[in-house]
Amino acid sequence: MDVKNNLHNNKSNPRKLNLLYLGLLLFVTLLTTLYLASSKAIFAFSDWTFHAARVEEIYLNLKSGSFFTFIAARTFHNTGAASFLFYPYIFFYPWAFLRFILSPVNAFYAWYALVTFATATISYFSMKAYSKKSLASFIFSLVYTFAPYRLYLGGAVFGEYLAVTFLPLLFLGIYEVLWGDKKKWYLLAISGALVAYAHILSVFLSLEFAVILFIIKLITSRGISKDRIKSLLLSAGVCVFLVLPVIVPFFTDFIGQGLSSAKPSISYTMGPRYLLLNSFSAQKGWKLSFMLMLTILTA
């Protein structure tokens, strides 16, 4: 009877239910992070050294009393790399601050836990705002946050890793503007800015997705109201204003300055057979999530 009463009380008190699910998500986050940190080492691959060097430069500048970083003068083999001008780095500051109180390895894993729990929290409340169901939101957050691909990103590809944190909020913002409460246009503006400060490429991919949803809206609803168009334009304008610190240096220091990006080359894609086999392996890499494989097999 006590268990039933507790469940009934939790259902009647959404705040307690939210705290319960967030507590469970925090527990899984700490369990995952502690398991990875138990090796007392970092398995560096792909872009890890690139981003770690950026964090080290921020840390060294903070240690010297300079809050902002523009040129990497002491890392990247003292070449004066200007990646800070064209690659947002605001979300690396917690990692750099943790360097003051923790060892380099523990500072990384503490930052990893912060980002993971932030992802779990944002995805939970984003789904809760959409579905109005706590349990469904908890399951979504659990599957989304600890999906194999996201765990892979957390090992090195930190731009995408950070962008994934805000994508649920971005999709919620798109939904609210096109179908839901158009007065919540600010969700799209803020989430779009957060993604831009994490990973520029994710902005373009999200924009393509938003255009597709906009076309679907026009077809299914046979048009769109003027109020929703105003909300969409307002969210876009505020978003652009918020990311001016990223946009302005691109035009002032990149355009017309003779700088060039890496040249394209031949790349190989993984076939379905190897992708499926790789999904059941314990090694890091491209994988299909368990939920996706289950859906494919039972759909």
N, C-alpha and C positions, 0 to 999 in steps of 0.2 A: 504493500500500500504506500509506503514511504517513497519508493522509486517512482510509482505512478504519479503521486502528488508532486514530486520534484519535477518530473517531465511536464506535467500540466502547468506548474508554476513557471517553468522556463518558457513554455509556449505562450503563456499569457504575459510574459515580460520579455519583449524583444531585446532589450538592452542586456539582460543577463544571458540570453541565448547568443547574442553577438560576442559577448565576452568569453563564453564557453568555447565557441568555435575558433575565435582568435587565439585562445589559450592552446587549443589543440594544434592550430597551425604553427604557433610559436614553438611548441614542443617538437613537432616534426622538423621545423627549421633548425633548431638547436641540435637535434639528433643527427640530421644530415651533415651539418657543419662539423660537429665534433667527430663524426666518423671520418670525414675528409681530413680534418686537422690532426687526427691521431697518428698519421704518418710522420708528422713534424717536418714535412717537406711540401714543396709545391711542384706539381708536374707541369712545367712550363712548355707550351707548344703554341704554334700559330702566332697570334698577335700578342701573346702574354708579355714578352720582353719589351715590346713597343709601348704598351700602356703602362707597364711597371716603371719604365724609364720616365714617362711623363709624370707619374705620381711622385717619383723620387725627386724630380726637378721642383715640383710644387713644394714638397717637404723641405728641401734645401732652401728654397726661397722664403718659406715661412720661418724657418729657423734663423734666417738672416734678417728677418723683419720686413720682408716684402710680401704682401698678400697676393698680388697679381703676378702671373707668369705669361710672358709673351714669346721669349726666345729660350730654347734649351741650351744654356751655356755650359752647364757642368755635366750633363748626360749626353747620350748619343755620341759618345767619343769626342766630346767638346767641339762638335761641328757647327753648333749654333742653329739647330733645326728649329724651324718656325711653325711646327705643326700646331702649336697652341693658338695661332691666329686663325686657323682654318678648321680646327677640329675641337668642338666644345669639350670642356673638361671640368665643368662645375661639379659634377657628381663624383669626381675623384677627390674632392677636398675632404670628405669624411675619412677616406683611406689615408690621406696624408696626415690628418690630425691624429689618427690612431697610431701613427708611427712614433708620436711623441711619448706614448705610454706603453706601447707593446712592441715586441720584436717584429721585424719585417714580415715573417711568416704568419704570426698570430694577428698582426694588423690586417693582412690580406683576408684571412678567414673571418675576422670580425666584420670587415666591410662586406664580405660575401654574405654573411648572415643578415646584416642590415638590409641589403638589397633584396635578398630572398624573402624576408618577412614583409618588406614593403610591397613586394609583388603579390604575396599572398593576401595582404590586407586590402590592397587596391582592387584586385580581382574579385575578392569576396564581396566588398561593398558595391562594386560595379554591377555584378550579377544580382545582388540583392535589390538594387534600385530598378533593375530590369524585370526580374522574375517575381519579386516580393516573397521569395521562399528562402528561408535560412539554410535548410538542409541542402537544397539544390545549389545554393551559392557556395556552401562549404565544399561540396564534392567538386564543383567547377574549379574553385580556387586550388584545391589539392591536386587535381589532375593537371591544371594549367601550370602551376608553379613548379611542380616536380616532374614535368614531362621530360623525357630523355633529351630532346633537342635543347630545351632551355638549360638543363644541367650541363650539356656540352658547351653551350655558349658561356656559361659561368667559369669555364676553365681557361678562357683566353680571349674570346671575341666579345670584349666588354662593351663596345658600342651597341651592338644588337642586344646584348644581355641587359643593358640599362633601358633600352627602348621598349623591350618586351614588358618591362615593369608597368609602363603607362598605356600600353595598347588597349587593355580592357576599358579604361576610362575614356580613351579616344573613341572606341567603338560605341560606348554608351552615349558620348556626346553627339556622334553622328546620328544615332537613333533618336535622341531627344529632339534634335533640330528637324529631322525629316518626318518623324512619326509621333514622337512623344510630346513632352512639354517644351514648346519652342522657347519659353522664357529661360530655360536652362542652357542657353547657347554658350554661356561662359565655360561650361564643362569642355566643349569642343575647343574653345580658344586656349584654355589653360593646358589641357592634355596635349594639344598640338604643339604648344611651346615646349612642354616638357620632353616630348619625343625629339624635337629639334635640338635641344640641348644635350641629348644623349647620342643620337645617330642620324646624320643628315639623310643617308640613303633610305632609312625607314620612313622618313617624311614623304619622299617621293612614292614609295610603295603604298603607304597609307593613303596618299592623295589619289592614286590610281583606284584603290579600293573604294574610296569615298565617291569618286566619279561614277563607278559602276552602280553603287547603291543609289546615287542621285538619279541615274537613268531608270533604274528599276522603280524608283518612286514615281517618276513621270509616267511610266507605262501603267503601273498597277493602280495609281490614283488618278490617272488621266489629267495630270498637271500637278501644280504645286501652288499653294496660296502665296500672296504677296508678303504676308507676315513671316512665313517660313523663309522666304527669300531674304528678307531683311535680317532675320536671325542668322542665316548662313553667312551673309556678307559681313555682319557685325562681328561674328566669331572669327572670320578670316582676317578682318582688319585688326582686331585686338591681338590675334595670334602673331601677325606680322610685326606689330608694334613691340610685342614682348621679345621677339627674336632679333630685333635690330642689332644688338651686340654681336650677333653671328653674321648677319647679312652685310653690315657696313664694312667690316674688315675684308670680306670677300671682294667687294667692289673696289675698295681703296688700295688693297695690298696684293690682290691676286689678278684681277682683270687688268690686262695690258702691262703686266710686270715681267713677262717672259717666262713665267713659271709653267711647268707642265707636269701632268700626272703620269703614273706608270703606264707604259704602253700595253695594249691588249695582246694576249698570246693565246695559244691553243690550250683548251681545258677539256677535261674528260668528265662526263657525267657517269654516275653509278647506275648500272642496270637494275631492273626490278629484282632479279634473282639475288644479286649481291646485297642489295638494300635489305631484302627480307632476311637473309642469313645474318647480316650485320646487326639487325635489330635484336637478335637473340644472343649476341655475344656480349661479353663483359667489358670490351674495349670501348674507348671513347671514339666518337665519330658520328656519321649520319645514321639515324635510326628512325623507325616508325614507333610511335608511342603504343603502349599496350591497348589503350582505348580505341585508337585508330585501327589497329589490327583486328580487335574484337568487332568493331563496326563493319569492317570489310568482310569478315568471315560470316557475320550474322545478318547483315543488312537485307 
